[in-house]
């Protein structure tokens, strides 16, 4: 198989994998990969980095084999080989952007909308928002339970449904999840999801073109009306009037109305009492900032979506110190994922602190605010390495420098020796003295063993990178 044949076959395989693997993951994990050849009916696939190996073995070997057999039935096995020279080798690798172009979507200028009926446009519902992937805790349990009931029986006893809470706490997720749930049960239903601003704009346009009757008929024919951020109706008397009558018509005809706001109905002082009293007749539920345990659950749930496996200490740290909104919580996790994806390094507490500092409005105070003191810049010492390895692997420094031959102690000990030799101006004898006066040949054996392991174990590479960043010897 020559280079041209190998590349052509790989393009065909990637084309089949595109239907099974999400595009961002395909581009991330198959970038700079290639078919290196075929031996004894084994298809040899080249990977550009050691860290790719375990991920492909665990997640992509079976679908790749299936796709390869559809093209060449003689293929019996996928064999992976790390080839660092593949990086940016355009002769052997494939342009994934070209193979897997982003799907074109119908666009309207600044309006991600979809036509749902004659003369009616709704903001698009994001399919990723579902009631199943909404993380439930004490802060939102009632709202979530009511949302399930409304989606199952729109126009039923929870009508209208009023959700309120601060910015970034999950209101939009619930609103769109209900819309998706209604359409999932009844694809023929007319679900209109809009904002108070867009509703106001449509009223203004109808007045301007003398088409109020048409507007009323359109809005009053929907099966489910969802309006986000109704507090912005304040001061818009004509909009309030039109909404009041639309609201009444829909409820009287058994149609569902769902509303969100940043405050409860009784606190919407700028809206007329007749509107507020009608909101309070239905189901009113609030969403608050999740407690610590729920924040950890949200992080774990989102990390699973990203296929990112983080140390629980890092998860706990983020959950403990990000307390203003779920949106901020997810934003920090996205930054952590970007660091992992682009730098191929596992995040540490120190790197998360740096992310929080970047996202803070006052970076100079973030260390004090979160109770994590940044180390003063200085040359690394062996004690720093021992402390970082001890913290990362949850073993004591005394055990590491002691005589235990248990594997969970030996590996951290060998890694500490390896990093110490790599970055510190210390002889093998000096290193051995710190580790209970071990012979220099023992230290050399430990270092050689780690050097050999990192050639085949991408997880160890990430672990060592994380420790080196934590110590400060690697940026």
BABAKOL-499633 format. One record per atom (N, C-alpha, C): residue in one letter; x negated, z negated, y. Coordinates in steps of 0.1 Angstrom, whole numbers, plus 5000, padded with zeros to 4 digits. Example, Ala and Ser with C-alpha at 12.3 -4.5 7.8 and 13.67 -1.06 7.14 Angstrom:
<pts>
A486849224943A487749224955A486849224967S487249294978S486349294989S487149215000
</pts>
This chain:
<pts>
X499150004988X500050005000X499150005013X499250115021X498450115033X499150045044X498450035055X498949955067X500250005071X500450135072X501650195077X502850165068X502650175055X503650145045X504049995046X503049915047X503249765047X504149735060X503749795071X504449765083X505849815083X506049935077X507449985076X508349895067X507749855056X508549765047X508849635053X507949575061X508149445068X509249465079X509249575085X510349605095X511649605088X511749665076X513049665069X513449525064X512449445060X512749315055X513249225067X512549235079X512949165090X514349205095X514749335094X516049375097X517149315089X516849285076X517749225067X517849075070X516649015073X516648865076X517448835089X517548935098X518148915111X519648865110X520248905099X521648865097X521748725091X520648665086X520648535080X519948425089X519048465098X518348375105X518648395120X518848285127X519148295142X518048355149X518348445159X517348525165X516248445171X516448325178X515348255184X514448205173X514948165161X514148115151X513348225144X513948345143X513348465137X512148495146X512348505159X511248535168X510148435168X510548305167X509548195167X508648195155X509348205143X508548185130X508048305124X508548425128X508048555122X507148635132X506848575144X505948635153X504548645147X503948765148X502548795143X502448775128X503548795121X503448795106X503448935101X502948955089X502849095084X502749095069X502949205062X502749225048X501249265047X500449185039X499049215037X498749295025X499749305016X499549385004X500549344993X500349404982X501149374970X500249374958X500249264950X499349254938X500149194927X500149264916X500949214904X502349184907X502949274914X504349254919X504649124928X503549074933X503648964943X503449024957X504349004965X504249054979X503548954987X502448984993X501548895001X501948905015X502448795021X502848795035X501848705043X501348765053X500348695062X501048615073X500548495075X501048405086X499848385095X500148385109X499048375119X498548235121X499248125117X498747995119X499047905107X498147805104X498447715093X499747645093X500147615106X501447535107X502647615103X502547745101X503647825097X503847815082X502847775074X502947775060X504047695054X504047565056X505047475051X506447515055X506547565067X507947595072X508447715065X507647815062X508047935055X508347905040X507447815034X507647785020X509047705019X509347625028X510547545027X511847615031X511747695042X512947755048X513147905045X512047985044X512148125045X511748205033X511148135023X510548215011X511748275003X512848205001X513848254993X514648375000X515048355013X515648475019X514748595021X513448565022X512448675023X512348745010X512348674999X512248734986X513448814983X514648764987X515948834985X515948964992X515448965005X515449085013X514449185008X513249135003X512249224998X512749294985X513449224977X513949284964X514949384967X515749374978X516749474981X516049604985X514849594989X514049714993X513149764982X512549674975X511649704963X512049604952X512749654942X513249574931X512149514922X510949574924X509749524915X509149394920X509449354933X508849234938X509449114931X508549034926X508848914918X508648784926X507748784935X507348664942X506848694956X507048594965X506448604978X505248504978X504148554982X502848474983X502448474997X502248355003X501748345017X500248325018X499748385028X498348375031X498148355046X497448255050X497148235065X496048325069X496248405079X495248505084X495248495099X494348415105X494248395119X494048515127X493548625121X493348745128X494548825131X495748785125X496948855128X497448835142X497048725148X497548695162X497248815171X498348875176X498248985186X497549105180X497649125166X497149245160X498349345159X498449435168X499549525169X499549625158X498449655152X498349755141X499149705129X499049575126X499649525113X500949445116X501149385127X502349305130X503449385136X504549325138X505749395142X506249335156X506749425165X507349385177X508749335174X508849195174X510149135170X511249155180X510849165193X511849185203X512449325201X511649425197X512249555194X513049555181X512649485171X513349485158X514649405160X514549295167X515749205169X516149195184X516649305190X517049305204X518149205206X518249145218X519349055222X520649135222X521649085216X522949155215X523549165230X523949285233X524549305246X525949245247X526149185258X527449125260X528149185273X529449205273X530149245284X529949145296X529549195307X529249105318X530149135330X530549035337X531149055350X530248975360X530049025372X529148965382X529448815384X528548735379X528548585381X529848525375X530548595366X531748545360X531748565345X531248475337X531248485323X532748465318X533548575319X534948565317X535348665306X536548645300X537148735290X538548755293X539048875291X540448905294X541248845282X542348765284X543048705273X544548765273X544948825284X546248885284X546348965297X547349045298X547549135310X547449055323X546449075331X546249015343X545748875343X545348825331X544748695329X543348695324X542548625331X541148605326X540748465325X540048435314X539648295311X538148285311X537648175315X536148155313X535948155298X534848205294X534548215279X534248085273X534848065261X534547935254X533247955246X532447855247X531147855240X531447815226X531147905216X531447875202X530647765196X529547725203X528747605198X529447475200X530447475209X531147345211X532347335201X532147245193X533247215183X533447065182X534647025176X534946885175X534146825164X533646905155X532746855143X531346815148X530846895158X529446855162X529346775174X530546715178X530546615189X530146475183X529146425188X528646295183X529546175188X530146105179X531146005183X530545865183X530845785193X530445645194X531545575202X531245445204X532245365211X532645415225X531745485231X531945535245X532945655246X533245725234X534045845235X534945855223X535145745215X535845755203X537345795205X537945735215X539345755218X539545905223X538645945232X538846085237X538646185226X537746165217X537446255205X538646255196X539246135193X540346135184X541546205190X541746185203X542846255210X542646405210X541446445212X541046595212X541446655199X541146585188X541446635174X542946655173X543646555177X545146565176X545746675185X545146695197X545646805205X545346945199X544146955194X543747085188X544547115176X544947015168X545747035156X547247065160X547747005171X549147025174X549247035189X548847145195X549047165210X550447165214X550747095225X552047085230X552846965223X552046885216X552746775209X552746645217X552546535211X552846405218X551746375229X550546435227X549446405237X549446525247X550546525255X550646635265X551246585278X550546595289X549246645291X548146555285X546946615283X545746535279X544746535291X544446415296X543646395308X542346325303X541146395305X539846335302X539146305315X538546195316X537746165328X536446095325X535446115333X534146045331X533146115340X531946055341X530846105350X530346235345X529346285353X528746415350X527846405338X527946515329X527046525318X527346435306X528546385305X528846285294X529646355283X529946475283X530546545272X531946595274X532446585287X533846635290X533946785286X533046865291X533147005289X533047045274X532246965267X532146985253X533546975246X534246865250X535546835244X536546935248X536546975261X537547075266X537347205258X536147255257X535947385250X536147375235X535847255230X536047235215X537547235212X538347175221X539747185219X540247335219X539747405229X540147545230X539747625217X538547605213X538047665200X538847625188X539247495188X540047445177X541447505177X542047525188X543347585189X543347725184X542347805189X542147945185X541747955170X541047855165X540747855151X541947845142X542847765146X544147745139X545147865141X545047915153X546048025157X545348125166X544648225160X543948325168X544848405178X546148405176X547048475185X547448395197X547048265197X547348175209X546648225221X547348205233X546748235246X546148105252X544848095251X544147975256X543448015269X543747955280X543147985293X542347865297X540947885298X540047775302X539447815316X539747735326X539247765339X538847645347X538347655359X537947545367X538947535379X538947425385X539847405397X539447505408X538147535409X537647625419X538147765417X538147815404X538547945400X540147955402X540847845398X542247845400X542647865415X541847795424X542047805438X541847945443X540748005438X540348135443X541448235439X542048215427X543148315423X544348295432X544648175436X545748145445X545548215458X544348205463X543948265476X544148415475X543648475464X543748625463X545148665462X545948585455X547448625453X548148615467X547848515475X548448505488X547948615497X546748645496X546148755504X546848895501X547148915488X547649045484X549149035481X549748925485X551248905483X551648925469X550948855460X551248875446X551448735439X552048645446X552248505441X553148505428X554148595429X555048595417X554348635404X553548735406X552748785394X551848675389X551148605398X550248495394X551048385387X552148355392X552948245385X553348285371X553848405370X554248455357X553048455347X551848495352X550748505343X550348365338X550248265347X549748135343X550848065335X552048095337X553148015330X553448075316X552648185312X552848245299X551848195289X550848115293X549748075284X550347965275X549647955263X550047855253X549247725256X548047735260X547247615263X546447645276X546647555286X545947575299X544947455300X543647495302X542547395303X541947405317X542047305325X541447305338X540347195340X539147235343X538047145345X537847105359X537446975361X537146925374X538346935384X539446875381X540646895389X540446815402X539446725403X539346645416X539046735428X538646865425X538346955436X539547025442X540746985436X541947025443X542246955456X541446845458X541646765470X541546845483X542546825492X542546895504X543147045504X543447085492X543947225490X545447225487X546247205497X547647175496X548447285489X548147415492X548947525486X548547535471X547247515468X546847515454X547547405446X547547285452X548247165446X549747205443X550347265452X551747305451X551947395439X551147505439X551347595428X550947535414X549947455414X549647395401X550747295397X551347225406X552347125402X553547205395X553947315400X555047385394X554647455381X553447505381X552947565368X552847455357X552347345361X552147225352X553547185347X554547175355X555847135351X556447235341X556347365345X556847475336X556247475323X554947455322X554247455309X554747345300X554747225306X555147105299X556647115294X557547165302X558947175298X559147275287X558247375286X558347475276X557547445263X556947325263X556247275251X554847335250X554247385262X552847435262X551947315265X550647335260X549747225262X548947235275X548747125282X547947125294X546847025292X545547065295X544446975293X543646975306X543346855311X542746845324X541446755323X540446785331X539346685332X539046655346X538446535348X538146495362X536946395361X536346365373X535246265373X535746125374X537146115376X537645975378X539045975372X539645855370X540945845364X542045885374X543245915368X544345965377X544545875389X544645745387X544945655398X543845655409X542645695405X541545695415X541445835422X542345925419X542346055426X543146045439X542645965448X543345935460X543746055469X542946165468X543246275477X544346365471X544846345458X545846425452X547246355454X548346425455X549646365457X550046285446X550846175449X551346085438X552146155427X552846255431X553646325420X552846385410X551646435414X550746495404X550146385395X549646275402X548946165395X549846105385X551146085389X552146015380X552346105368X552346235369X552546325358X551346325348X550146315354X548946305346X549046175337X549446065343X549445935336X550545925326X551546025325X552546015315X552046065301X550946135302X550446185289X549346095284X548346155277X547246085271X546146085281X545645965284X544445955294X543345885286X542145945286X541045895278X539745915286X538845815286X537645835293X536445855284X535345915289X534145925282X533045855291X532345765285X531245695292X529945725286X528845675293X527545695288X527445625274X526945705264X526845645250X525845525250X526145435241X525245325239X523945375232X523045285231X521645315225X521845385212X522545325203X522645385189X523245525189X524245545198X524845675198X523945775205X523145735214X522145825220X521045865210X520645775201X519745805191X520445905181X521645885178X522445975169X522546115175X522746125189X522846255195X521546325195X520446255197X519146315197X518846365183X519146295172X518846335159X519746455155X520946455160X521846575158X521346695164X520946685177X520446805184X519046845178X518246755174X516946785169X517146865156X518146835148X518446905136X518847045139X519547065150X519947205154X518747285157X517747225163X516447295167X515547305155X515847245144X514947235132X513647165136X513747055144X512646985149X512646845143X511646805136X511546675130X510646585137X511146485145X510346395153X510246265147X509146195151X508946055147X510045975153X510645885146X511745805151X511345715162X510045685163X509645605175X509745685188X509545815187X509745905199X511145915202X512045935192X513445935194X513945815201X513545695195X513945565201X513545555215X512345595218X511745585232X512645665242X512945785238X513745875247X515145805249X515745765238X517145705238X517145575247X516045505246X515945375254X515845405269X515145505273X514845525287X515545635294X516345715287X517245815293X518645765292X519145715303X520445645303X521445695313X521145805320X522045845330X523145945325X522846035316X523846125311X523346185297X524246235290X523946305277X523246435281X523646505292X522946625296X521546605298X521146495305X519746465307X519046435294X519746365285X519146335272X518846465264X519746555264X519546685258X518446765265X518346755278X517346825286X515946785282X515746645281X514446595277X514146645263X515046645254X514846695240X514446845240X515046915249X514747065250X513247075254X512846995264X511446995268X510546965257X510946865249X510046825237X509946935227X511147005225X511147115216X510247235221X510347255234X509447365240X508047335238X507647205240X506247165238X505847195223X506647155214X506347175200X506247325197X507247405202X507247545198X506147625205X505847595217X504847675224X503447625222X503247495221X501847435219X501547405205X502547415196X502347375182X501747235180X502247145188X501747005187X502946915186X502846815177X503946715176X503946625188X505046605194X505146515206X504846375203X504246305212X503846165211X504546085222X504445955222X505045875233X504345915246X503145935246X502445975259X502946105264X503146205255X503546335260X505046335265X505846245259X507246225263X507246165277X506346065279X506246005293X505946115303X505046205300X504746315309X505946395312X506746425302X507946505303X508946435313X509146305310X510046225319X509546225333X508246215335X507646215349X507946355356X507846465348X508146595354X509646605358X510546545350X511946555353X512446455363X511546355366X511946245375X511946295390X512846245398X512746285412X511646215419X511146105413X510046035419X509046005408X508146105405X507246095394X506245985395X505945935407X505045835409X505445705404X506845685402X507345555398X507845555383X507745675376X508345675363X507645585353X506345555354X505745475344X506245325345X506445285358X506945155360X508445145356X509145255359X510645255356X510845235341X510045305333X510345305319X509545205311X508745125318X508045025312X506945075302X506345185306X505245235297X504045265306X503045185305X501945195314X500945305309X500645395318X499745505315X498345455315X497545495305X496145445305X495345505316X494445435321X493545475332X492545575325X492345685332X491445795327X490045735325X489545745313X488145705310X487745775297X486445765293X485945815281X486545745269X486945825259X487545765247X486445685239X486945575233X486145495224X486645495210X485845445201X486345445187X487545345186X487545245194X488645145193X489945215197X489845305207X491045385211X491545465200X490645535192X491045615181X491645525170X491045415167X491645325157X493045275161X493145245174X494445195178X495545305177X495145425181X496145535181X496545575166X495545575157X495745605143X496645495137X496345375141X497045255136X498545275140X498745305152X500145315158X500845435151X500145545149X500845665144X501245645130X500345585122X500645575107X501245435103X501445355113X501945215111X501145135100X499845145102X498945065094X498044975103X497644865099X496844775108X495444825109X494744805120X493344835121X492544765111X492844635108X492144555098X492144625085X493344675081X493344745068X492544875068X492544945080X491845075080X490345055079X489844945085X488344925085X487944845072X488944795065X488744715053X488344795041X488644735029X488144805016X489244855008X490544855013X491644895005X491445045002X491845084989X491745224985X493145284982X494145214988X495545274987X495645394996X496345494991X496345624998X496945615012X497945525014X498545515028X497545455038X496445395032X495445335041X494245435042X493845495031X492645575030X492845705039X493945765039X494145885047X493945855062X494645755068X494445715082X492945685085X492345615075X490945575077X490045695078X490245795069X489445915069X489745995082X490946005087X491346075099X490646005111X490645875111X489945805122X488445835122X487845845110X486445885109X486246025114X487146115110X486946255114X487046275129X488046215135X488246225150X487046155157X486646045152X485445975158X484246065158X483946125147X482746215146X482946335155X484146385156X484346505163X484246495178X484646375183X484646355198X483646255203X483146165195X482246055200X480846085196X479946045205X478546065202X478045955193X478545955181X478145845171X477545915159X476545845153X476045895140X476945855129X476645905117X477445865105X477145725102X475945675105X475545535102X476345445111X476445485124X477145395134X478645395130X479245505126X480645505122X480845415110X479945425100X480045345088X479945195091X479145155100X479045015104X480444955108X481145045116X482444995121X483544985110X483245065099X484245055088X483644975076X483444845079X482944755069X481544795063X480744845072X479344875068X479344975056X480145075057X480145185046X478945265048X478445325037X477245405037X477645545044X476545605050X476845725058X477345835049X476945835036X477445945027X478945925025X479445805025X480845785023X481645835035X481045815047X481645865059X481746015059X480546075055X480446225055X481546275045X481646215033X482646255023X484046255029X484346145037X485746135043X485946245053X484946275061X485046385071X485246515065X484446545055X484546675047X485946685041X486446575036X487746585029X488846625039X488846565051X489746595061X489646735066X488346785068X488146925072X488747025062X488646985049X489147065038X490747065038X491246945041X492746925040X493447005052X492847005063X493447075075X493447225073X492647275064X492647425061X493947465054X494547365047X495747405039X497047325042X496847225050X498047135053X498347135068X499347225072X499647225087X500247095092X500847015084X501446895088X500246805093X499146805086X498046715090X497446765103X497446895105X496946955118X497746895129X499146895128X499946845138X499746695140X499546625130X499346485131X498046455138X497046525135X495746495141X495846545156X496446655159X496646695173X497346595181X498446535175X499246435182X498346315185X497546265176X496646155178X495646185188X495046305188X494046335197X494546345211X495846395213X496446385226X496746245231X497146165221X497446025225X496245955229X495045975223X493845915227X493345975240X493646095243X493246155256X492046255254X491646275242X490446365240X490846515239X492246535239X492746675238X493946685248X493946785255X495046805265X496146885259
</pts>
